[in-house]
Amino acid sequence: MTRTGTIATGRTLTATLGSAKNRRRIGAAASHTVLILASLIILIPFLYGLWISLSPFTDITARGFQFNPTPAHYEGLFGRGSRIPALLVNSIVVSLAATLLSLAIGSLSAYAIGRFSWSRWVTVGILGWLIVVQTLPAIALVGPYYTLARQSGLYDTRFVLVLVYILINLPLVIWMMLAYFQGLPRELEEAGVIDGMTPWQIYLYIMVPLSAPALAASGVIAFIFSWKEFLMALSLTSTPSAMTLPVGIAGFVQDYSIQYGPMAAASTIAVIPGLLLAMFAQRHIVSGLTTGAMKQ
Amino acid sequence: MSAAIGYGRRFKVVAIVPLVLIIGALSIYPLIELLVMSLGDVAVRFGERQWAWRGLANYQRMFADAGYWVAVRNTLVYVISSMGAEFVIGLSLALLTTKIRRGAAVYRTILLIPLLVPPIAVATSWRLMYNPNFGLFNRVFRMLSMSPQYWLSQPESALPAVIAVSIWYWTAYSFILLLAGLQNIPGELYESADIDGAGAIQRFFYITLPLLKPAIAVTILFRSVNAFKVFDIVYALTFGGPGLSTEVINTYVYKVFIIHQRLGYGASLAITAILIVGVVSIGYTKLFGVERGLR
């Protein structure tokens, strides 16, 4: 359905070029352009940070743009006197522990809640309270946590951070696993019962393996949330015995000067898990974010 | 109901115990503690908590505390602007994404990245970009013969500058939720609309928008609740300054708790913050009929 020779009569560009197929092509091309622009806007701060982390201070503050890469900032981070390696270890340990424990507790709880009969008070109470916990501004818990942690000697320990992160991640893990378990057919448990399995065996040997995708999705999200968490770590730790990487990065901002180079280097390191997970676990993350939202 | 009545009775109770313990110890108990703290003067000395009854004195002080209410106002401005912009941009990007055949996954991956990194980690870059002397933005401004701005160091521009970073960071959240909603709209509806000769604008307002309502409601609700919790981005960029221009609820309460160590007073501020967020959430839910829309 092409119309030729009608440009002069003021028809729209798309009507002139004609076919639906061409219109779709232009639509797609325009969409790509905008999306590429958006992608660049997203990427530029990261690339800028990378450049800062590799440039000597004179380059960072210079007028023009030069690229004289130097590993000095990174070497400083891992050299003597730097607390970054300790913070990195803390972040990894705390995030992994919190993730594994939230998955273990959350999955088991979701199975128990979703596949067994309870009085309505119990399910509404627990699930409702989980919503409250998720909605709560974290600041509300900082005060009591700080006080209780100082009283009990748990202040500035990895243990207390793991506990707090488990609480923070449990709601999402439970929502995701609940949705998944409720979608599984009853025959699975019935077959297990017929085979003489106990509920624990059914859970561990049938349910858990089957729910691997949901576990992966909630695990990825739990890890990311734990890794990037800042307020609790800032409030509940003060030395490298428990301090995490994000808090350490903030420490590069001193009263009258900001050590841009080392800060950018530490920031680039902090970005790596997120980057890797975005590249390789994108489906899981999206599924986690949308299920978590939709199912409520 | 499983195979037999009473099946798994012990299992289900035992299975729930860890969850109940954690919820009890880490959320119910601390919140009660928070309430108690707000009714007194609290200090922790030598590992012991000292509490002296003050009744509602903390709350009275709160009403006279101009700083807190500036923080509340800033937070509301932040929530509304950030969420509004993210919604519009996210929806546009989502709509565009449905128009392309390939590459959607790549764009989604890239847009997702900020969400997965600690906000402090992007603060260096943004602080430098905003730097008046050698920052990216002012370099561009000078090239275009526009006068360089003081972005983060000026009260008037500080909050918008922080909001801009927040939009950059959080747009992917709305984008993903809205894209999922769009992808749930059956293609047949659009095809029959085409056959009926509907234009793009009609398609948008009569098919897309109505069917997207649940996703829109969820996106707005979730992102708003989330936005009230802002702390990391503000801390990383300005920590509330200059003056009080970027002070938000969480940074203010944090300062009261941790820096000024006024635990009782901070608790009353925190309780008020909970009430504010609670009222807003309930208001939203009623407004959008979220529960009805989703069932």
Interface residues (C-beta under 8 A of the other chain):
Chain A: R24 G27 A28 A30 S31 H32 V34 L35 A38 S39 I41 I42 L43 P45 F46 Y48 G49 I52 I60 T61 A62 R63 I105 G106 L108 S109 Y111 A112 I113 R115 F116 S117 W118 I126 W129 L130 V132 V133 Q134 T135 L136 P137 A138 I139 A140 L141 V142 G143 P144 Y145 Y146 T147 L148 R150 Q151 G153 L163 V164 I166 L167 L170 I174 R186 E189 E190 V193 I194 T198 P199 W200 Y203 I224 W227 K228 E229 F230 L231 L234 S235 L245 P246 I249 A250 I258 Y260 M263 A264 A266 S267 T268 A270 V271 P273 G274 L275 L277 A278 M279 Q282 I285 V286 L289 T290 A293 M294 Q296
Chain B: M1 S2 A3 A4 Y7 G8 F11 K12 A15 I16 P18 L19 V20 I22 I23 L26 S27 I28 Y29 P30 L31 E33 L34 M37 V42 V44 G47 E48 R49 I89 S92 L93 L96 T97 K99 I100 R101 G103 A105 Y107 R108 T109 I110 L111 L112 I113 P114 L115 L116 V117 P118 P119 I120 A121 V122 A123 T124 S125 W126 R127 L128 M129 N133 F134 L136 W168 A172 Y173 I176 L177 A180 V218 T219 F222 V225 F228 K229 F231 D232 Y235 A236 I249 N250 V253 Y254 F257 I258 L263 G266 A267 A270 I271 A273 I274 V277 G278 S281 L294
